[in-house]
Amino acid sequence: MGGGRKRRRRDGSEAPSIHPRNRYASAAPDFAALAELYPSFRPFVSVSERGRASIDFTDFAATRELTRVLLLHDHGVNWWIPDGQLCPTIPNRSNYIHWIEDLLSSDLIPPICSSSGRVRGFDIGTGANCIYPLLGASLLGWSFVGSDVTDVALEWAKKNVESNPHLAELIEIRNANAVSIASESETIGSEAAMENTLEPVDDLTKSKPLILVGVVKESESFDFCMCNPPFFESIEEAGLNPKTSCGGTIEEMVCPGGELAFITHIIEDSVSLKNSFRWFTSMVGRKANLKLLISKVREAGASVVKTTEFVQGQTARWGLAWSFIAPRKTALSSSTAVKAHHSFTLQGLRRGYGAFQVLKSAEAFFLASNLSCKTDSLAFSIEVILSDEQNEATILHDDDSARSLEDSSVKLQSVKGASFRIMVFEQIPGTLLIKGSLLNKALSGTFSSLFSLLEDTLKMELLSKTR
Protein backbone atom coordinates (compact mmCIF):
# COMPACT_ATOMS: atom_id res chain seq x y z
CA MET A 1 0.00 0.00 0.00
CA GLY A 2 2.99 2.31 0.27
CA GLY A 3 6.75 2.49 0.52
CA GLY A 4 8.99 -0.04 -1.19
CA ARG A 5 11.32 0.21 -4.15
CA LYS A 6 10.72 2.45 -7.14
CA ARG A 7 9.03 0.62 -9.99
CA ARG A 8 10.03 0.76 -13.63
CA ARG A 9 7.98 0.28 -16.77
CA ARG A 10 8.80 -2.22 -19.48
CA ASP A 11 10.55 0.46 -21.52
CA GLY A 12 12.90 1.16 -18.62
CA SER A 13 11.38 4.50 -17.63
CA GLU A 14 10.61 5.12 -13.99
CA ALA A 15 6.99 4.54 -13.05
CA PRO A 16 5.23 7.10 -10.83
CA SER A 17 5.74 6.57 -7.12
CA ILE A 18 3.52 7.37 -4.16
CA HIS A 19 3.40 11.12 -3.48
CA PRO A 20 6.42 12.16 -1.38
CA ARG A 21 4.25 13.99 1.17
CA ASN A 22 1.99 10.98 1.59
CA ARG A 23 2.61 9.72 5.11
CA TYR A 24 2.84 6.17 3.72
CA ALA A 25 5.53 7.06 1.15
CA SER A 26 8.44 5.92 3.32
CA ALA A 27 6.79 2.84 4.82
CA ALA A 28 3.55 0.93 4.35
CA PRO A 29 1.18 0.56 7.31
CA ASP A 30 2.47 -1.93 9.88
CA PHE A 31 -0.39 -4.43 10.13
CA ALA A 32 1.17 -6.32 13.04
CA ALA A 33 1.63 -3.17 15.12
CA LEU A 34 -1.89 -1.99 14.32
CA ALA A 35 -3.29 -5.39 15.36
CA GLU A 36 -1.60 -5.03 18.73
CA LEU A 37 -3.01 -1.55 19.26
CA TYR A 38 -6.53 -2.24 17.94
CA PRO A 39 -8.05 -5.61 18.99
CA SER A 40 -10.91 -5.20 16.49
CA PHE A 41 -8.36 -5.33 13.66
CA ARG A 42 -6.53 -8.40 15.00
CA PRO A 43 -8.85 -11.11 13.56
CA PHE A 44 -8.20 -9.84 10.02
CA VAL A 45 -4.40 -10.04 10.24
CA SER A 46 -2.47 -13.21 9.36
CA VAL A 47 1.27 -13.75 9.74
CA SER A 48 3.32 -15.82 7.28
CA GLU A 49 6.09 -18.24 8.18
CA ARG A 50 8.57 -15.47 7.47
CA GLY A 51 6.78 -13.24 9.95
CA ARG A 52 5.12 -10.94 7.42
CA ALA A 53 1.72 -9.63 8.48
CA SER A 54 -1.00 -9.18 5.85
CA ILE A 55 -4.76 -8.97 5.40
CA ASP A 56 -7.14 -10.43 2.83
CA PHE A 57 -7.99 -7.52 0.52
CA THR A 58 -10.81 -9.56 -1.05
CA ASP A 59 -12.61 -9.41 2.32
CA PHE A 60 -14.72 -6.25 2.54
CA ALA A 61 -14.84 -6.41 6.35
CA ALA A 62 -11.02 -6.51 6.45
CA THR A 63 -10.53 -3.54 4.13
CA ARG A 64 -13.17 -1.53 5.98
CA GLU A 65 -11.57 -2.21 9.37
CA LEU A 66 -8.14 -1.30 7.98
CA THR A 67 -9.51 2.01 6.69
CA ARG A 68 -11.18 2.71 10.04
CA VAL A 69 -8.00 1.99 11.98
CA LEU A 70 -5.74 4.02 9.70
CA LEU A 71 -8.04 7.03 9.83
CA LEU A 72 -8.17 6.85 13.63
CA HIS A 73 -4.49 6.05 14.22
CA ASP A 74 -2.87 8.35 11.65
CA HIS A 75 -5.44 11.13 11.23
CA GLY A 76 -7.46 11.22 14.45
CA VAL A 77 -10.66 10.69 12.46
CA ASN A 78 -13.61 8.57 13.64
CA TRP A 79 -15.21 6.77 10.71
CA TRP A 80 -17.54 3.96 9.63
CA ILE A 81 -19.65 2.88 6.65
CA PRO A 82 -22.40 0.25 6.35
CA ASP A 83 -22.00 -2.94 4.32
CA GLY A 84 -21.99 -2.50 0.55
CA GLN A 85 -20.78 1.11 0.45
CA LEU A 86 -17.54 2.00 -1.32
CA CYS A 87 -14.57 1.55 1.03
CA PRO A 88 -11.61 3.82 0.18
CA THR A 89 -7.94 2.98 0.68
CA ILE A 90 -6.28 5.79 2.60
CA PRO A 91 -2.82 5.90 0.94
CA ASN A 92 -4.39 6.09 -2.52
CA ARG A 93 -6.91 8.78 -1.63
CA SER A 94 -4.17 10.80 0.06
CA ASN A 95 -2.27 10.93 -3.24
CA TYR A 96 -5.14 12.81 -4.87
CA ILE A 97 -5.33 15.30 -1.98
CA HIS A 98 -1.58 15.99 -2.16
CA TRP A 99 -1.70 16.42 -5.95
CA ILE A 100 -4.36 19.11 -5.55
CA GLU A 101 -2.17 20.67 -2.86
CA ASP A 102 0.61 20.82 -5.48
CA LEU A 103 -1.71 22.49 -8.01
CA LEU A 104 -2.77 25.13 -5.50
CA SER A 105 0.75 25.83 -4.24
CA SER A 106 2.25 26.07 -7.75
CA ASP A 107 0.78 29.57 -8.14
CA LEU A 108 0.18 28.79 -11.81
CA ILE A 109 -3.45 29.87 -11.43
CA PRO A 110 -3.99 32.89 -9.14
CA PRO A 111 -6.13 32.33 -6.03
CA ILE A 112 -9.81 33.18 -5.97
CA CYS A 113 -10.46 35.87 -3.39
CA SER A 114 -11.74 34.42 -0.12
CA SER A 115 -12.73 36.35 2.98
CA SER A 116 -11.46 33.59 5.28
CA GLY A 117 -8.29 32.82 3.36
CA ARG A 118 -9.02 29.10 3.82
CA VAL A 119 -8.80 26.69 0.87
CA ARG A 120 -12.27 25.55 -0.15
CA GLY A 121 -13.01 22.41 -2.16
CA PHE A 122 -16.05 20.72 -3.70
CA ASP A 123 -16.19 16.90 -3.63
CA ILE A 124 -18.48 15.54 -6.35
CA GLY A 125 -20.09 12.32 -5.11
CA THR A 126 -18.56 12.30 -1.64
CA GLY A 127 -20.19 8.95 -0.81
CA ALA A 128 -21.03 7.50 2.58
CA ASN A 129 -17.29 7.42 3.29
CA CYS A 130 -16.85 11.21 2.82
CA ILE A 131 -13.15 10.43 2.52
CA TYR A 132 -11.82 13.43 0.61
CA PRO A 133 -13.39 16.08 2.88
CA LEU A 134 -12.24 14.17 5.98
CA LEU A 135 -8.68 13.82 4.67
CA GLY A 136 -8.47 17.38 3.33
CA ALA A 137 -9.81 18.86 6.55
CA SER A 138 -7.68 16.71 8.89
CA LEU A 139 -4.44 16.92 6.89
CA LEU A 140 -4.53 20.48 5.61
CA GLY A 141 -7.37 22.33 7.32
CA TRP A 142 -9.32 22.74 4.09
CA SER A 143 -13.07 23.34 4.05
CA PHE A 144 -15.38 21.32 1.80
CA VAL A 145 -18.80 20.92 0.32
CA GLY A 146 -19.43 17.22 -0.31
CA SER A 147 -22.36 16.38 -2.60
CA ASP A 148 -24.21 13.14 -3.23
CA VAL A 149 -27.55 11.81 -4.47
CA THR A 150 -28.54 8.76 -2.39
CA ASP A 151 -30.16 8.84 1.04
CA VAL A 152 -27.68 6.32 2.46
CA ALA A 153 -24.64 8.25 1.23
CA LEU A 154 -25.98 11.55 2.56
CA GLU A 155 -26.93 10.02 5.91
CA TRP A 156 -23.58 8.33 6.53
CA ALA A 157 -21.48 11.18 5.20
CA LYS A 158 -23.26 13.42 7.67
CA LYS A 159 -22.69 10.89 10.47
CA ASN A 160 -18.99 10.68 9.67
CA VAL A 161 -18.70 14.46 9.83
CA GLU A 162 -20.66 14.68 13.08
CA SER A 163 -18.43 11.97 14.60
CA ASN A 164 -15.54 14.42 14.30
CA PRO A 165 -16.54 17.66 16.06
CA HIS A 166 -13.11 19.16 15.44
CA LEU A 167 -13.78 18.98 11.67
CA ALA A 168 -17.54 19.51 11.57
CA GLU A 169 -17.46 23.25 10.92
CA LEU A 170 -15.24 22.68 7.88
CA ILE A 171 -17.51 20.24 6.01
CA GLU A 172 -20.97 20.70 4.50
CA ILE A 173 -22.91 17.75 3.08
CA ARG A 174 -25.21 18.78 0.22
CA ASN A 175 -28.00 16.90 -1.54
CA ALA A 176 -27.30 17.12 -5.28
CA ASN A 177 -30.76 15.77 -6.08
CA ALA A 178 -32.43 18.78 -4.50
CA VAL A 179 -34.19 21.07 -6.96
CA SER A 180 -33.85 23.88 -4.44
CA ILE A 181 -30.36 24.19 -2.99
CA ALA A 182 -31.58 26.48 -0.25
CA SER A 183 -34.17 24.01 1.05
CA GLU A 184 -32.25 20.74 0.64
CA SER A 185 -28.64 21.51 1.61
CA GLU A 186 -27.51 20.24 4.99
CA THR A 187 -24.79 22.31 6.63
CA ILE A 188 -22.82 20.70 9.46
CA GLY A 189 -21.88 23.06 12.27
CA SER A 190 -24.21 25.87 11.17
CA GLU A 191 -27.59 26.78 12.68
CA ALA A 192 -28.55 29.44 10.11
CA ALA A 193 -31.96 28.80 8.55
CA MET A 194 -32.29 28.92 4.76
CA GLU A 195 -35.28 30.09 2.74
CA ASN A 196 -37.04 27.80 0.27
CA THR A 197 -36.83 29.00 -3.33
CA LEU A 198 -38.36 26.19 -5.32
CA GLU A 199 -38.45 26.73 -9.07
CA PRO A 200 -40.14 24.59 -11.73
CA VAL A 201 -37.93 22.48 -13.96
CA ASP A 202 -38.71 20.76 -17.24
CA ASP A 203 -38.49 17.02 -17.90
CA LEU A 204 -35.08 17.34 -19.55
CA THR A 205 -33.62 19.00 -16.47
CA LYS A 206 -35.16 16.33 -14.24
CA SER A 207 -33.72 13.50 -16.30
CA LYS A 208 -30.19 14.89 -16.33
CA PRO A 209 -28.31 14.34 -13.03
CA LEU A 210 -27.00 17.45 -11.32
CA ILE A 211 -23.23 17.50 -10.84
CA LEU A 212 -22.04 21.10 -10.50
CA VAL A 213 -24.54 23.34 -12.27
CA GLY A 214 -27.63 23.41 -10.05
CA VAL A 215 -25.67 22.25 -7.00
CA VAL A 216 -23.14 25.05 -6.69
CA LYS A 217 -24.83 28.22 -5.46
CA GLU A 218 -24.71 31.38 -7.52
CA SER A 219 -22.58 33.31 -5.03
CA GLU A 220 -20.14 30.49 -4.25
CA SER A 221 -16.51 30.17 -5.30
CA PHE A 222 -14.09 27.28 -4.74
CA ASP A 223 -10.39 26.67 -5.10
CA PHE A 224 -11.04 23.28 -6.66
CA CYS A 225 -13.47 20.47 -7.27
CA MET A 226 -12.51 16.78 -7.15
CA CYS A 227 -14.25 13.58 -8.11
CA ASN A 228 -13.87 9.82 -7.91
CA PRO A 229 -16.35 9.18 -10.74
CA PRO A 230 -18.42 6.09 -11.53
CA PHE A 231 -15.82 4.30 -13.67
CA PHE A 232 -18.05 1.65 -15.24
CA GLU A 233 -20.99 1.32 -17.61
CA SER A 234 -22.40 -1.82 -15.94
CA ILE A 235 -22.20 -3.58 -12.58
CA GLU A 236 -20.77 -6.65 -14.36
CA GLU A 237 -17.86 -4.57 -15.62
CA ALA A 238 -17.33 -3.17 -12.13
CA GLY A 239 -16.85 -6.64 -10.67
CA LEU A 240 -13.99 -7.72 -12.93
CA ASN A 241 -11.16 -7.24 -10.37
CA PRO A 242 -11.01 -10.34 -8.14
CA LYS A 243 -7.99 -9.10 -6.15
CA THR A 244 -9.82 -6.51 -4.07
CA SER A 245 -13.16 -6.03 -2.37
CA CYS A 246 -13.82 -2.37 -1.74
CA GLY A 247 -17.59 -2.64 -2.02
CA GLY A 248 -19.52 0.06 -3.82
CA THR A 249 -23.14 0.66 -4.72
CA ILE A 250 -24.46 0.90 -8.27
CA GLU A 251 -24.65 4.69 -7.92
CA GLU A 252 -20.98 4.83 -6.85
CA MET A 253 -19.61 2.45 -9.48
CA VAL A 254 -21.87 2.69 -12.54
CA CYS A 255 -23.46 5.33 -14.76
CA PRO A 256 -24.70 5.37 -18.38
CA GLY A 257 -21.65 5.89 -20.55
CA GLY A 258 -19.26 5.20 -17.68
CA GLU A 259 -16.57 7.62 -16.56
CA LEU A 260 -16.22 9.17 -20.01
CA ALA A 261 -19.82 10.42 -19.96
CA PHE A 262 -19.67 11.47 -16.30
CA ILE A 263 -16.45 13.50 -16.61
CA THR A 264 -17.67 14.99 -19.90
CA HIS A 265 -20.66 16.26 -17.90
CA ILE A 266 -18.23 17.86 -15.41
CA ILE A 267 -16.39 19.53 -18.31
CA GLU A 268 -19.68 20.88 -19.68
CA ASP A 269 -20.60 22.23 -16.25
CA SER A 270 -17.14 23.74 -15.83
CA VAL A 271 -17.75 26.01 -18.84
CA SER A 272 -20.75 27.53 -17.07
CA LEU A 273 -18.84 27.85 -13.78
CA LYS A 274 -15.43 28.81 -15.21
CA ASN A 275 -15.08 31.79 -12.87
CA SER A 276 -16.31 29.95 -9.78
CA PHE A 277 -13.45 27.44 -9.54
CA ARG A 278 -9.70 27.92 -9.60
CA TRP A 279 -9.18 24.29 -10.67
CA PHE A 280 -11.52 21.57 -11.92
CA THR A 281 -10.18 18.05 -11.35
CA SER A 282 -11.26 14.43 -11.66
CA MET A 283 -9.77 10.99 -11.30
CA VAL A 284 -9.76 8.91 -14.52
CA GLY A 285 -9.69 5.12 -14.65
CA ARG A 286 -8.76 4.46 -18.28
CA LYS A 287 -5.84 5.96 -20.16
CA ALA A 288 -7.74 5.87 -23.46
CA ASN A 289 -10.44 8.01 -21.85
CA LEU A 290 -7.84 10.43 -20.48
CA LYS A 291 -6.70 11.31 -23.99
CA LEU A 292 -10.29 11.90 -25.14
CA LEU A 293 -11.05 14.00 -22.08
CA ILE A 294 -7.97 16.19 -22.59
CA SER A 295 -9.27 16.96 -26.09
CA LYS A 296 -12.70 17.81 -24.68
CA VAL A 297 -11.16 20.14 -22.10
CA ARG A 298 -9.14 21.92 -24.77
CA GLU A 299 -12.22 22.26 -26.98
CA ALA A 300 -14.04 23.79 -24.00
CA GLY A 301 -11.44 26.56 -23.94
CA ALA A 302 -9.42 25.76 -20.82
CA SER A 303 -6.33 27.94 -20.34
CA VAL A 304 -4.30 25.22 -18.57
CA VAL A 305 -4.55 21.41 -18.53
CA LYS A 306 -2.57 19.17 -16.17
CA THR A 307 -2.40 15.39 -15.78
CA THR A 308 -0.75 12.96 -13.39
CA GLU A 309 -0.63 9.21 -12.73
CA PHE A 310 -1.56 7.89 -9.31
CA VAL A 311 -0.02 4.87 -7.62
CA GLN A 312 -3.04 2.69 -6.86
CA GLY A 313 -1.53 -0.69 -5.95
CA GLN A 314 -2.25 -2.99 -8.89
CA THR A 315 -4.75 -0.57 -10.45
CA ALA A 316 -3.76 2.37 -12.68
CA ARG A 317 -5.52 5.70 -12.14
CA TRP A 318 -4.86 9.15 -13.57
CA GLY A 319 -5.65 12.68 -12.50
CA LEU A 320 -6.98 15.36 -14.87
CA ALA A 321 -7.04 19.06 -13.93
CA TRP A 322 -7.97 22.15 -15.91
CA SER A 323 -8.69 25.82 -15.40
CA PHE A 324 -10.23 28.67 -17.38
CA ILE A 325 -8.44 31.38 -15.38
CA ALA A 326 -5.50 33.06 -17.13
CA PRO A 327 -2.22 31.67 -15.74
CA ARG A 328 0.23 33.95 -14.05
CA LYS A 329 3.20 35.07 -16.11
CA THR A 330 5.54 34.66 -13.15
CA ALA A 331 4.49 31.02 -12.79
CA LEU A 332 4.92 30.22 -16.47
CA SER A 333 8.22 31.93 -17.21
CA SER A 334 11.60 32.11 -15.53
CA SER A 335 11.97 34.66 -12.77
CA THR A 336 15.40 35.68 -14.10
CA ALA A 337 15.22 35.34 -17.88
CA VAL A 338 12.89 34.10 -20.59
CA LYS A 339 13.61 30.49 -21.47
CA ALA A 340 13.61 30.46 -25.26
CA HIS A 341 14.29 26.75 -25.78
CA HIS A 342 12.67 23.60 -24.39
CA SER A 343 13.21 19.95 -25.24
CA PHE A 344 12.25 16.43 -24.22
CA THR A 345 13.04 12.90 -25.38
CA LEU A 346 10.69 10.14 -26.47
CA GLN A 347 12.18 6.70 -25.83
CA GLY A 348 11.05 3.15 -26.50
CA LEU A 349 9.13 3.89 -29.70
CA ARG A 350 8.03 0.79 -31.55
CA ARG A 351 9.36 0.09 -35.03
CA GLY A 352 7.60 2.11 -37.72
CA TYR A 353 6.73 4.95 -35.36
CA GLY A 354 9.37 7.57 -36.17
CA ALA A 355 9.95 11.28 -36.64
CA PHE A 356 7.25 11.78 -39.29
CA GLN A 357 4.53 10.14 -37.18
CA VAL A 358 5.53 12.19 -34.13
CA LEU A 359 5.57 15.35 -36.25
CA LYS A 360 1.98 14.66 -37.39
CA SER A 361 0.90 13.94 -33.81
CA ALA A 362 2.39 17.28 -32.72
CA GLU A 363 0.61 19.02 -35.58
CA ALA A 364 -2.69 17.44 -34.54
CA PHE A 365 -2.10 18.62 -30.96
CA PHE A 366 -1.74 22.27 -32.02
CA LEU A 367 -4.65 22.11 -34.45
CA ALA A 368 -6.84 20.67 -31.67
CA SER A 369 -5.81 23.71 -29.59
CA ASN A 370 -7.20 25.98 -32.35
CA LEU A 371 -3.73 27.14 -33.42
CA SER A 372 -2.49 27.53 -36.99
CA CYS A 373 0.50 25.48 -38.14
CA LYS A 374 2.98 25.53 -41.01
CA THR A 375 4.43 22.02 -41.21
CA ASP A 376 7.62 21.30 -43.14
CA SER A 377 7.79 17.51 -43.50
CA LEU A 378 11.25 17.65 -45.11
CA ALA A 379 12.76 19.66 -42.25
CA PHE A 380 10.61 17.85 -39.65
CA SER A 381 9.49 21.19 -38.20
CA ILE A 382 6.28 23.02 -37.33
CA GLU A 383 5.86 26.77 -37.03
CA VAL A 384 2.97 27.55 -34.69
CA ILE A 385 1.08 30.77 -35.32
CA LEU A 386 -1.31 32.55 -32.99
CA SER A 387 -4.07 34.70 -34.44
CA ASP A 388 -4.25 38.41 -33.62
CA GLU A 389 -7.05 37.72 -31.14
CA GLN A 390 -5.08 34.92 -29.46
CA ASN A 391 -1.97 37.10 -29.32
CA GLU A 392 -3.85 39.95 -27.69
CA ALA A 393 -5.55 37.69 -25.15
CA THR A 394 -2.28 35.96 -24.33
CA ILE A 395 -0.35 39.17 -23.78
CA LEU A 396 -3.07 40.71 -21.65
CA HIS A 397 -3.32 37.52 -19.57
CA ASP A 398 0.46 37.22 -19.22
CA ASP A 399 0.92 40.75 -17.91
CA ASP A 400 1.07 40.92 -14.11
CA SER A 401 0.75 44.68 -13.90
CA ALA A 402 -2.23 46.59 -15.20
CA ARG A 403 -1.42 48.01 -18.63
CA SER A 404 -3.51 50.11 -20.98
CA LEU A 405 -4.91 48.66 -24.19
CA GLU A 406 -2.78 51.16 -26.05
CA ASP A 407 0.41 49.71 -24.50
CA SER A 408 -0.72 46.19 -25.36
CA SER A 409 -1.52 47.05 -28.96
CA VAL A 410 1.96 48.50 -29.39
CA LYS A 411 3.38 45.26 -28.06
CA LEU A 412 1.24 43.30 -30.52
CA GLN A 413 3.12 44.78 -33.46
CA SER A 414 6.09 42.54 -32.60
CA VAL A 415 4.01 39.38 -32.43
CA LYS A 416 3.01 39.10 -36.08
CA GLY A 417 4.02 35.86 -37.81
CA ALA A 418 5.21 32.63 -36.24
CA SER A 419 5.13 32.43 -32.44
CA PHE A 420 7.30 29.35 -31.86
CA ARG A 421 8.87 26.45 -33.74
CA ILE A 422 8.82 22.70 -32.99
CA MET A 423 11.45 20.37 -34.47
CA VAL A 424 11.74 16.57 -34.32
CA PHE A 425 15.12 14.78 -34.48
CA GLU A 426 15.73 11.03 -34.62
CA GLN A 427 18.76 10.27 -32.45
CA ILE A 428 18.78 6.48 -32.70
CA PRO A 429 16.04 4.07 -33.82
CA GLY A 430 13.26 4.24 -31.25
CA THR A 431 14.48 7.49 -29.64
CA LEU A 432 13.42 10.98 -30.74
CA LEU A 433 14.34 14.46 -29.50
CA ILE A 434 11.63 17.13 -29.66
CA LYS A 435 12.88 20.72 -29.43
CA GLY A 436 10.83 23.90 -29.11
CA SER A 437 12.12 27.40 -29.85
CA LEU A 438 10.39 30.60 -28.80
CA LEU A 439 10.24 33.13 -31.65
CA ASN A 440 8.66 35.96 -29.69
CA LYS A 441 9.47 36.71 -26.05
CA ALA A 442 6.04 38.28 -25.49
CA LEU A 443 4.55 34.78 -25.59
CA SER A 444 7.00 33.04 -23.24
CA GLY A 445 4.31 31.95 -20.79
CA THR A 446 2.08 30.46 -23.47
CA PHE A 447 5.06 28.75 -25.12
CA SER A 448 6.20 27.09 -21.87
CA SER A 449 2.69 25.96 -20.99
CA LEU A 450 1.89 24.57 -24.45
CA PHE A 451 5.24 22.80 -24.81
CA SER A 452 4.78 21.12 -21.41
CA LEU A 453 1.30 19.99 -22.43
CA LEU A 454 2.66 18.74 -25.78
CA GLU A 455 5.20 16.62 -23.89
CA ASP A 456 2.48 15.10 -21.68
CA THR A 457 0.27 14.39 -24.71
CA LEU A 458 2.96 12.76 -26.86
CA LYS A 459 4.27 10.64 -24.00
CA MET A 460 0.77 9.48 -23.17
CA GLU A 461 0.16 8.61 -26.83
CA LEU A 462 3.54 6.85 -26.99
CA LEU A 463 2.84 4.67 -23.96
CA SER A 464 -0.55 3.62 -25.33
CA LYS A 465 1.02 2.64 -28.67
CA THR A 466 4.02 0.74 -27.25
CA ARG A 467 2.09 -1.39 -24.75
N, C-alpha and C positions, 0 to 999 in steps of 0.2 A: 504493500500500500504506500510505501514511501522509502526514501533512502536507497542504498544499494549502488552498484556501479552504473556508470553512464552507458546507455545503450547506443548501438550503431545500426544504421539501416544496411540493407544488402549492398547498396552502392558505396558503402564505406563512410558516408556522411554521418555526423553525430545526430542522433534522434533527440527530440526535445526531452528535457528532464523536468522533474517536479519543480515548481516555482521556488527560487532560493529563499524567499521569505516565508514559505509554507513551513509551519513548525514541524512537519514530518519530513522535511527535505533531507535532514542529516541522519535520521533514524526512523524506521517504521515503528508503529505502536508496539509496545512490549506486552504481548498477550498474557504471558505468565505473571508479570508484575501486576497487571490490571486484574487478573483473576484472584490474586491474593488480596488486593484492596477492595474488590467488589464481589462478594459471594454470589450475587445473582448472575454474574458473568461466568463464574467458574464451571458450571455444567456444560458450557459450550466450547470449552478449551480442551484440546487433546495435545499430548506431548509425545513426540516420536522417540524412537530408540536413541537417537542422537541428541535428545533433549530440546528439540525445537518445538515451541508451542504454536498451535494454529487453530483456526476455526473452520467450520464447514460453511463456505460462502453460498452454497445452494440451499441453506436452511434460513428461511426468512427470519425466524425467531432469533437466530444467532447474529445475523447482520443488524437487526434492529437493536439488540442488546449492546452490540459493539458501538453502534452510533450513539446510543444513550450514554454509555460509559465515557466515551471520548468527549462528548459535549460537556458532560459534568466535570470530568477530571481535568481537561485541558482548557476549557472555556468558561467554566462556572455556570453552565446553562442547564436548566431542568427541561426535560423533553420526553415526549412519548407520542406514538401514533397507533391507531387501531390496526388490526390485521387487514391486509390487502392494500393498504396505502403505500405509495412509493417511499422507499427507505433510502435516503441519500448516504453516500460514503463521504466522510468528512474531509480527508485529504484532497479528494478530487474536487469537491465543491469549493474548498479553500483556494484552489488554483484560480478559479474564475474570479473570485473576490479580489485576489492579489493582482490579476491582470487588469481589472478595472482600476484598481489603485494606481497601477503604472500609467494607464491612459490619463487619469486625472492629474497625476503629478508631473506628466511630461510637459505640461503647459502648451502643448500643440494647439489645443482649442481653449480660448480664454474662458474663465469661469462665468457662470450665470450669476448675476447679483443675487445675494441672499441676505436677508436681514439678520439671520442667526449666524451666518458664516459656517454652518454645519453642512457637510456633504449630504445630499438627499437623493435616494434612489427609488426606482419603481420596479418591483419584481412581478413580472407577468406570469400568472399561474403559480402562485407561491406554494400551493399544495397544503395538505394537512401538516407536513413537516416544517413548513415556514423556514427552511434552512438558510436561505440567503439573507433575509433580514436578521435572523438570529446571529449568524456569523458576522455580517457586516457591522451590526450594532455592538457585539461583544468584542470583536477584534479591533475595530477602528472608530467606534463611536458614531457611525453613520446613522441617519434616520431613513426610514423606509415607508412606502406604501406597498403592501402586498395584496394583489388581487387574485380572485378565483371565482369559480362559477358553481361549484357543488356545495350542498349544505354541509356535508361531512368535512370537506376541506376547510370551509370557512369556520366551522365550529372548532375543529382541532387546531387550526392555525391560531385562532383567538385564545384557546386554552394554553397553547405553548407560549404565547406572549404573556398571558396573565400569570403563568407559573414563574415568570422572571420579572419581578417588580422593578429591578434595577434597569431593565431594558424597555419596560412597557411604554414609557412616554416617547420612545423613539420609533415605535412601530404601529402603523395603522393597517388594519385588515379591511379590505373593501370588496364589496359584492359587485363583480363585473357584469352580472346578469341584470342588475337593477336598471330600470329605465330612468329613474330619477336618482342621480348620485346623491343629492342632498338628503333623500329620505332613506336610502338603503345602505349608505356607508356606515361602517362601524369603526369608531376611533377609540383605540385603547389609551387610557390615561387622560382622556378629555371628557369634561362633563357638559360642554357647550351643546345646546340644542340646535338642530338644523331644521330649516323650513322645507316643507314639501313643495316641489315645483314639477309636478308630473306634466309631461307633454305627450301628445299622441304621436305614435310612430306608425309607419306603413308596414305592410307585410314583408317587404324586402329588408327593411331595417331589422325586423324581428327575427328573420331567418338567418341573418349574418351575425356571427358571434362578435361581441364587443371585446377588443383587445386593448387599444389605447384610446382611440377616438370614441367618445361617449363614456369613458371611464375616468380619464384625466379631466379635472375641472378646468374651466376656462382661465382662471387666474393662477393656476399652478405652474411651477417650473421645477425641473429636476436636473441634477448633474448627469444622470444616466438612467437607462432602463436595462434590465437583464432578463433572460428567459431561458429556461430549460424546456424546450418545446416538445409537443407530442411528436416523437420521431417517426412513427409508423402509420401506415395506411390501414392496417388490420390488426386485430389482437393475435392472430396466428403468426404474423410477421414479428410481433413484439416478443413472442415466446421462443425465438430461435436460439437464444444463448443459454445453453444448459449449465454453464460454469458459475452462474450467479443467480441469486434469488433476491431481488430488491423490491419485489412486489410491484404495485402500480395498478391503478384503476384504468378503465377504458378511457376516461376523460384525460388522464395524465399521460397515457401512452399512445393514444390513437386519435387521429382526426382525418376527415376526408382530404385526400391529397398529401397526407403525411407532413413532415417538417417543411418541405418545399412550399406547400400552400400556406402553412401557418406563418412562416417567416416572411413570405411574400406579403401577407396581410400586415405584418408589422411594418414592412418597408412602405406600403401604401399609407398606413396611418402616420408614419414618420414624416411624410411630405406635408401632411396637414398640421403637424405639431413640430415643424422644423425649428421653431424658435423657442420651444418649451423644454427641449432637452439639449444638454451639451453633447452627450454621446448616446446613440442607440446601439445596443449590443444584443447578441443572441448566441447561444451554443448551437453548433451544427453537427449532425451525426454522420453525414456522408460527404466525402470529399467531392464527389461529382456534383452534389447540390451546392457546395460552397462556391464552386466556380460560377454556376448559374446565378446564385444569389449576389455575388460580387457584380456581375453584369447588370442585374436589376437595380442594385444600389447606385451604380454609376448612371444608369438611365434615369433614375429618379433625381439626379442632380446633386448628389452628395459632394461636399468639398474635400473630404478626407475619408479614406477607407483603410481599415487595419484588420489583419488576421493573425491568428496564433494557433498553435496546436497544443492541446492539453494532454498531459499524461493521465490516462484513465485505466491503469492496470492493463488488461488485455484488450480493452476497447478503445478505439481511436475516436477522439472528439476534437472539434475545432471551434475557435471563437471568431465571430465576425462583429466588427464595430464600424460605425460610420457617423458622420456629422455633417450638418448643413451650414454650420457656423464657419466663417472665414478663419483659416488658421493664422496664428501669429507669425509675423516675419521673423522675429527673434528665435522662434522655436524651429523654423524651417531652414534658416541659413546660419552660417557660422557667425559667432559673436565677434570674431577678429577680422575675417576676410571672406569674401564670397568664394565658395568652392565651385570652380568652373568645370570640373571633371569628376565623373563618378564611373565606377566599373564593378562588375561582378562576374563570376565564373559559373558556367553550367557544366556539371560533370556527370559521367555515367549515362550519356545519351546512347540510345540503342542505335544499331546500324541503320542507315538510311534516314536518320533524323539529324540533318546537319545545319550549316549556316543559313541556307536558303529558307528551310522550314522555320527556323527560329526568327529570321527576318520577317517572314509573313505573319508569324504569330505576334511579333511586336507591332507590326503595322495594324493588325486587327485590334490590338489593345488600344492604340491611339484613336483609331476610327470609332471604336465603341465609346470612347470618352468624348466624342463629338469634336475631335481635332483633325485638322487637315494634314495630309502627309504627302511628301514627294519621295518616292522610293526608287533608289538606284540599285537594281538587282546585280549589276556588274561590280559595283563598288561595295555591295553589301552594306548600304547605308540608308538611313531615313532622315529627312529633314522635317521636323514637326513645326507646324505653323499655327499660331493662335490668331483668331479673327480680331478685328478692331474691338468688338464688344468684349471678347474674352480678355484681351490685353488690358482694356480699361478696368474691368472688374478685378482682374488679378492685381494690378498695381494699387488700386484703391484698397483692396483687402490686405495687401502686403504692407502697406504703410502703417507704422505704429502711431505716428503723430498725425494730428488732424491737418490736412492740406487742402487747399482750395482746388476746385475743379480746373481752374486755369493752370495751376502748377502741374496737375496730373496730365492735362492735355499736352503741355509742353513736353513732358516726359514721354508721352506716347509717340512722339515723332521719331524717337530712336528705337522703337520696337517693331517697326515695319519689317516684313520679310520673315525669314526663318527664326524660330525662337531657340531651338536646340537640335542637336544632331545625335543620332544613335548609329553605332557601327558594330558589326558582328565579325569576329575573327575566329577562325578555326585554328587552335593551337596544336592539338593532336587529335586523331580520330576519337570521337566521343566526348571531347572537351572543347567548349567554346568560351571566348571572352566577349562580353558585351560592354561597350564603352559609351558613355554619354558625355557630350560636350555642350556647355551653356554658350549660346551665341549672343545673349543679351542679359546683362547683369540685373536689369530691372525685374527679371522673372526668376531670380535665383530660388525663391521659396517654392514656386510652382514646379520648377525643374527638379529640385530635390525630392519633393513629395511624389511627383509622377514617376521619377526613375525608381524610387523605392517601391512603389506599387507595381511597376513593371517587373522588377526583380521577383516580388512575391508571386505575381501571376505566372511568369514563365517557369519558375521553379515548381509551382503547384501543377502546372500543365505537364512539366517534365516528369515529375514523380508518377503522375497518373498514367503516362505513356510507357514508362520503363518498368512498371510493376507487372 
